[in-house]
């Protein structure tokens, strides 16, 4: 696994554990709602992850972008689908999201390295 992907996952897991151990009902419900929102429903998981990727890019959340990229990767999204999705995100978000686009492409390449 790419070091970049591994570091992201380790940090995310460690901090989620700390956050959820606070036993705060509101935080737990928000985490659960987020998990359930991206589960299979009328829309396939793949579509939901791409929608989340657009929203996360427009909101300029690099952690969220990485999460959606990895989940999309795990659900069989192709590089071409990612680039088309990111083109929409860049159109909607404007040129201010270009640095996030760069980091997204870099993270996607790290994910592709995991296949090798």
C-alpha angles and dihedrals in degrees: 000000000000113000090231092055092043093051091049093050095045093050093045092049094046094049094043089054091051093046095047092046088064085079093222109162095208094051091047091051092049091050090048092048090051091051093048094046091062095045121108112283133132086327120054117248090246091059093046091052091051090049089050089049092055093047092046092050093049089048089047096231108154094187090052091047091052092048093051092044092053094045090046089050090051089051095055101260111162128227089248091055090049092050092049090048091049090049089058091046091051092048091051096040098040130220092313088078094057093097088054089048089055092051091045092055090047091051092046089053089051089052091050089053088062089065093057 
